């Protein structure tokens, strides 16, 4: 085994161990864990079979495996950006709805308790 192959194996197993620990502590939601698990498994497969990366690279028509890794990384980052943009939009709408509900509740509270005039 070569140095980069050993480093790839250590990194892939480290990623999987981190994912398991984050899931165990309930710090990572399952929908994101699936994405990161697939990426860690791909890294593990490439670390175990480095020639597979060469074959895929040449089958696609790229010259260097680093170009394939760069392209795949850009696709993942683009996908994550779209996912997080969707989540941010959904959360903004939820915050707006909650702010309106709080304003209505404050108005109702002032209507029923006129002496209750503090703004929190």
N, C-alpha and C positions, 0 to 999 in steps of 0.2 A: 504494500500500500504506500502511496506517495503522501507527501505532506499535505497538499491541498485536499486529497481524498479523506484523510484523517480529520482535517479541519472541518470539512463538509459534514462528515458523520457526527462530530461533536456538536456542531451548530444545529443540525437537524434534530438530534436527540435533545439538545437543550431547549429548542423551540417546543418540542412535544411535551417535555417535562414542565415548562413554563405554562403551556396551555392547560395541562391537567391541573396544575396548582391553581391557576386563576379560575378555572371552572369549579374546582373544589371549594374555593373561598367565595364563590358567587360574585366574582369581580368582572367576569366576562360573560356576556350573553351568548346563548347557544348559536344564534344566527351568525355572529362574528367568529365564534370558535370553529364553525364548520369551514369558513373561508381560510382561517389561519392553519387549521389542521391539514387542509388540502395542500396549502403551500409548503408546510413542513414535510408532508409525505413526498411531495415532488422533490424537495431538496434532499430528502433521504434517498430516494431512488436515484437521483443524479449523482449523489455521493457514492453510492454502492456501485452503480454502473456508469462511470463517466463517459464511456464510449457511446452511450445512448444519446448524450447531448450532442456529440459530433454527428451522429447519424441523423438526428432530427434537424440539426442546423443545415446540413447539406441537402436533406430532402426538401426543406423549405426554399433553399436557394441562397442562403446567407453564406458569407465567406468565413466568419469567425463565430465561435460559440458565444463569445461575449456580446455580440450583436443580438443574438436570440435572447439572452438573459436581460439585456437592456430593454428590448422591445417588450418582453413579457412583464418586466417591472413597470414600464410605462402603462401597459394595459391595466395592471392591478391598481396602480395609483389613480388612473382615470376612473376606473370602476368604483373605487373607494370614495373619490371626490364626488361622483354623482350620488352615491348612496348617502354620504354625509350631507350633501346639499338638500336632498329629499328630506332627511331627518330634521335638519335645521328649519326648513320651511314648515314642516308639520308641527314642530315645537313652537315656532313663532305664532302660528295660528292658535295653538292651545293656550299659550301665554296671553294672547289678545282676548280670547274667550274668557279665561279666568279673571283677567283684569276687569272686563265688563261685568262679570258676575259679582265681583267684589264691590264695584261701584254701585250696582243695584242693591246689594245687601246693605251697604253703608247708607244709601238713600232711604231704604226701608227702616233701618235702625233709627235714623234721625227723625223719620216721620212718627214712629211709635214712641221714641224717647227723645224729645226735643232738647233735653238738658245734656244729652250725650253728644258732645260736639268735638271730641278729640279726633284728630287725624293720625292714624298710625301708618 
